[in-house]
Amino acid sequence: MNQSFLNRKLTQILGILLGTGIALLILRGLEILTFIPGGVILLLLLGAIALGIFSYFQRRLWRF
């Protein structure tokens, strides 16, 4: 697998998770989506942060 392909996919998944988490958080705050538990939104945001950290270290440290 090409290094730049992996970086692009990780960045795309990071954007999707972060965008979805923020959108759900805003919609829940406006009381439109009140049935979604806060834990689900927290897991989405934590997953995005973890993926961002992984993507950063993969780009900076794992240069084969």
DSSP file (Angstrom, degrees, kcal/mol; ACC not computed):
  #  RESIDUE AA STRUCTURE BP1 BP2  ACC     N-H-->O    O-->H-N    N-H-->O    O-->H-N    TCO  KAPPA ALPHA  PHI   PSI    X-CA   Y-CA   Z-CA
    1    1 A M              0   0    0      0, 0.0     2,-0.1     0, 0.0     3,-0.0   0.000 360.0 360.0 360.0 135.1    0.0    0.0    0.0
    2    2 A N     >  -     0   0    0      1,-0.1     4,-2.0     2,-0.0     5,-0.2  -0.409 360.0-131.7 -70.8 141.9    1.4    3.4   -0.9
    3    3 A Q  H  > S+     0   0    0      1,-0.2     4,-2.2     2,-0.2     5,-0.2   0.901 107.1  47.8 -62.0 -43.6    2.3    5.7    1.9
    4    4 A S  H  > S+     0   0    0      1,-0.2     4,-2.3     2,-0.2    -1,-0.2   0.844 108.6  55.5 -69.7 -31.7    0.4    8.7    0.5
    5    5 A F  H  > S+     0   0    0      2,-0.2     4,-2.2     1,-0.2    -1,-0.2   0.917 109.3  46.9 -63.5 -43.1   -2.7    6.6   -0.2
    6    6 A L  H  X S+     0   0    0     -4,-2.0     4,-2.5     2,-0.2    -2,-0.2   0.906 111.8  50.4 -66.1 -41.9   -2.7    5.6    3.5
    7    7 A N  H  X S+     0   0    0     -4,-2.2     4,-2.2     1,-0.2    -1,-0.2   0.906 110.9  49.5 -61.9 -41.4   -2.2    9.2    4.7
    8    8 A R  H  X S+     0   0    0     -4,-2.3     4,-2.2     2,-0.2    -2,-0.2   0.910 112.0  47.5 -65.4 -42.5   -5.1   10.3    2.4
    9    9 A K  H  X S+     0   0    0     -4,-2.2     4,-2.6     2,-0.2     5,-0.2   0.911 111.7  49.9 -66.0 -42.2   -7.4    7.6    3.7
   10   10 A L  H  X S+     0   0    0     -4,-2.5     4,-2.3     1,-0.2    -1,-0.2   0.903 111.7  48.8 -62.9 -40.1   -6.6    8.4    7.4
   11   11 A T  H  X S+     0   0    0     -4,-2.2     4,-2.3    -5,-0.2    -1,-0.2   0.887 111.2  49.9 -67.1 -38.7   -7.2   12.1    6.8
   12   12 A Q  H  X S+     0   0    0     -4,-2.2     4,-2.2     2,-0.2    -2,-0.2   0.923 112.4  46.3 -65.0 -44.2  -10.5   11.4    5.1
   13   13 A I  H  X S+     0   0    0     -4,-2.6     4,-2.7     2,-0.2     5,-0.2   0.887 111.0  53.7 -66.4 -38.2  -11.7    9.1    7.9
   14   14 A L  H  X S+     0   0    0     -4,-2.3     4,-2.6    -5,-0.2     5,-0.2   0.929 110.0  47.3 -59.6 -46.1  -10.5   11.7   10.5
   15   15 A G  H  X S+     0   0    0     -4,-2.3     4,-2.6     2,-0.2     5,-0.2   0.889 112.1  49.6 -63.3 -40.4  -12.6   14.4    8.7
   16   16 A I  H  X S+     0   0    0     -4,-2.2     4,-2.5     2,-0.2     5,-0.2   0.940 114.3  44.1 -65.4 -47.1  -15.7   12.2    8.5
   17   17 A L  H  X S+     0   0    0     -4,-2.7     4,-2.5     2,-0.2    -2,-0.2   0.925 117.0  45.5 -64.1 -44.4  -15.5   11.2   12.2
   18   18 A L  H  X S+     0   0    0     -4,-2.6     4,-2.4    -5,-0.2     5,-0.2   0.919 114.8  47.2 -66.8 -43.3  -14.8   14.7   13.4
   19   19 A G  H  X S+     0   0    0     -4,-2.6     4,-2.4    -5,-0.2    -2,-0.2   0.906 114.1  47.2 -64.1 -42.3  -17.5   16.3   11.2
   20   20 A T  H  X S+     0   0    0     -4,-2.5     4,-2.6    -5,-0.2     5,-0.2   0.921 112.7  49.4 -65.5 -43.6  -20.1   13.7   12.2
   21   21 A G  H  X S+     0   0    0     -4,-2.5     4,-2.2    -5,-0.2    -2,-0.2   0.917 113.8  44.6 -62.4 -44.4  -19.2   14.1   15.9
   22   22 A I  H  X S+     0   0    0     -4,-2.4     4,-2.5     2,-0.2    -1,-0.2   0.906 113.4  50.8 -67.8 -41.1  -19.4   17.9   15.8
   23   23 A A  H  X S+     0   0    0     -4,-2.4     4,-2.6    -5,-0.2     5,-0.2   0.925 112.5  46.3 -62.7 -43.9  -22.7   17.9   13.8
   24   24 A L  H  X S+     0   0    0     -4,-2.6     4,-2.4     2,-0.2    -1,-0.2   0.887 111.4  52.4 -65.5 -38.1  -24.3   15.5   16.2
   25   25 A L  H  X S+     0   0    0     -4,-2.2     4,-2.0    -5,-0.2    -2,-0.2   0.914 112.2  45.1 -64.0 -42.3  -23.1   17.5   19.2
   26   26 A I  H  X S+     0   0    0     -4,-2.5     4,-1.9     2,-0.2    -2,-0.2   0.931 114.2  48.1 -66.5 -45.8  -24.6   20.7   17.7
   27   27 A L  H  <>S+     0   0    0     -4,-2.6     5,-2.7     1,-0.2     6,-1.2   0.850 112.5  49.3 -65.8 -33.2  -27.9   19.0   16.8
   28   28 A R  H ><5S+     0   0    0     -4,-2.4     3,-1.2     4,-0.2    -1,-0.2   0.873 109.1  52.6 -71.8 -36.0  -28.1   17.4   20.2
   29   29 A G  H 3<5S+     0   0    0     -4,-2.0    -2,-0.2     1,-0.3    -1,-0.2   0.830 107.4  51.3 -66.9 -31.7  -27.4   20.8   21.8
   30   30 A L  T 3<5S-     0   0    0     -4,-1.9    -1,-0.3    -5,-0.1    -2,-0.2   0.392 116.6-119.3 -83.2   3.8  -30.3   22.3   19.8
   31   31 A E  T < 5S+     0   0    0     -3,-1.2     3,-0.3    -5,-0.1    -3,-0.2   0.811  83.3 116.5  60.6  35.9  -32.5   19.5   21.1
   32   32 A I  S   <S+     0   0    0     -5,-2.7     2,-0.6     1,-0.2    -4,-0.2   0.818  82.1  32.0 -93.0 -42.5  -33.2   18.1   17.6
   33   33 A L  S >  S+     0   0    0     -6,-1.2     3,-0.7    -9,-0.2    -1,-0.2  -0.659  71.3 148.5-113.4  73.5  -31.5   14.7   18.1
   34   34 A T  T 3   +     0   0    0     -2,-0.6    -1,-0.1    -3,-0.3    -6,-0.1   0.633  61.1  70.0 -82.7 -13.1  -32.1   14.1   21.8
   35   35 A F  T 3  S+     0   0    0     -3,-0.2    -1,-0.2     2,-0.1    -2,-0.1   0.593  76.2  93.8 -82.7  -9.6  -32.3   10.3   21.5
   36   36 A I  S <  S-     0   0    0     -3,-0.7    -3,-0.1   -12,-0.1     5,-0.0  -0.730  80.1-124.8 -85.5 124.0  -28.6   10.0   20.7
   37   37 A P    >>  -     0   0    0      0, 0.0     4,-1.2     0, 0.0     3,-0.6  -0.310  11.6-125.0 -67.0 150.6  -26.6    9.3   23.9
   38   38 A G  H 3> S+     0   0    0      1,-0.2     4,-2.5     2,-0.2     5,-0.2   0.785 108.0  65.5 -64.9 -27.4  -23.7   11.6   24.8
   39   39 A G  H 3> S+     0   0    0      1,-0.2     4,-2.4     2,-0.2    -1,-0.2   0.847  97.9  53.3 -64.2 -34.9  -21.4    8.5   25.0
   40   40 A V  H <> S+     0   0    0     -3,-0.6     4,-2.0     2,-0.2    -1,-0.2   0.914 111.1  45.6 -66.4 -42.7  -21.8    7.9   21.3
   41   41 A I  H  X S+     0   0    0     -4,-1.2     4,-2.3     2,-0.2    -2,-0.2   0.901 112.2  51.9 -67.1 -40.4  -20.8   11.4   20.5
   42   42 A L  H  X S+     0   0    0     -4,-2.5     4,-2.8     1,-0.2     5,-0.2   0.900 108.7  50.8 -62.5 -41.2  -17.9   11.2   22.9
   43   43 A L  H  X S+     0   0    0     -4,-2.4     4,-2.5     2,-0.2    -1,-0.2   0.887 109.3  51.3 -64.7 -38.5  -16.7    8.0   21.3
   44   44 A L  H  X S+     0   0    0     -4,-2.0     4,-2.0     2,-0.2    -2,-0.2   0.930 113.5  44.1 -62.5 -45.1  -16.9    9.6   17.8
   45   45 A L  H  X S+     0   0    0     -4,-2.3     4,-2.1     2,-0.2    -2,-0.2   0.899 114.7  48.2 -68.8 -40.5  -14.8   12.6   19.0
   46   46 A L  H  X S+     0   0    0     -4,-2.8     4,-2.7     2,-0.2    -1,-0.2   0.876 110.7  52.5 -66.6 -36.7  -12.3   10.4   20.9
   47   47 A G  H  X S+     0   0    0     -4,-2.5     4,-2.4    -5,-0.2    -2,-0.2   0.888 109.0  49.8 -63.6 -38.8  -12.0    8.2   17.8
   48   48 A A  H  X S+     0   0    0     -4,-2.0     4,-2.2     2,-0.2    -2,-0.2   0.901 111.7  48.1 -66.5 -40.7  -11.3   11.2   15.7
   49   49 A I  H  X S+     0   0    0     -4,-2.1     4,-2.3     2,-0.2    -2,-0.2   0.931 113.0  47.7 -65.0 -45.2   -8.6   12.4   18.1
   50   50 A A  H  X S+     0   0    0     -4,-2.7     4,-2.5     1,-0.2    -2,-0.2   0.901 112.5  49.1 -62.6 -41.0   -7.0    9.0   18.3
   51   51 A L  H  X S+     0   0    0     -4,-2.4     4,-2.6     2,-0.2    -1,-0.2   0.870 109.7  52.3 -67.0 -36.2   -7.0    8.7   14.5
   52   52 A G  H  X S+     0   0    0     -4,-2.2     4,-2.2     2,-0.2    -2,-0.2   0.908 110.9  46.6 -64.6 -42.4   -5.5   12.1   14.2
   53   53 A I  H  X S+     0   0    0     -4,-2.3     4,-2.5     2,-0.2     5,-0.2   0.918 113.6  48.9 -65.1 -43.6   -2.7   11.2   16.6
   54   54 A F  H  X S+     0   0    0     -4,-2.5     4,-2.4     1,-0.2    -2,-0.2   0.908 111.3  49.8 -61.8 -42.4   -2.1    7.9   14.7
   55   55 A S  H  X S+     0   0    0     -4,-2.6     4,-2.0     2,-0.2    -1,-0.2   0.899 110.4  50.7 -64.1 -40.7   -2.1    9.7   11.4
   56   56 A Y  H  X S+     0   0    0     -4,-2.2     4,-2.2     2,-0.2     5,-0.2   0.948 114.2  42.7 -62.6 -49.3    0.4   12.3   12.7
   57   57 A F  H  X>S+     0   0    0     -4,-2.5     4,-2.7     1,-0.2     5,-1.0   0.853 112.2  54.3 -68.2 -33.3    2.8    9.6   14.0
   58   58 A Q  H  <5S+     0   0    0     -4,-2.4     4,-0.4    -5,-0.2    -1,-0.2   0.889 113.4  43.0 -65.2 -37.6    2.4    7.5   10.9
   59   59 A R  H  <5S+     0   0    0     -4,-2.0    -2,-0.2    -5,-0.2    -1,-0.2   0.857 124.3  34.0 -75.2 -36.5    3.4   10.4    8.8
   60   60 A R  H  <5S+     0   0    0     -4,-2.2     3,-0.2    -5,-0.2    -2,-0.2   0.844 128.6  24.8 -91.8 -36.7    6.3   11.6   10.9
   61   61 A L  T  <5S+     0   0    0     -4,-2.7     2,-1.0    -5,-0.2    -3,-0.2   0.772 107.1  65.0-106.2 -29.3    7.9    8.5   12.4
   62   62 A W      < +     0   0    0     -5,-1.0     2,-0.9    -4,-0.4    -1,-0.2  -0.429  57.5 148.5 -99.7  60.8    7.2    5.5   10.2
   63   63 A R              0   0    0     -2,-1.0    -4,-0.1    -3,-0.2    -5,-0.0  -0.819 360.0 360.0 -95.3 103.2    9.0    6.4    7.1
   64   64 A F              0   0    0     -2,-0.9    -1,-0.2     0, 0.0    -2,-0.0   0.414 360.0 360.0 -89.7 360.0   10.2    3.2    5.6
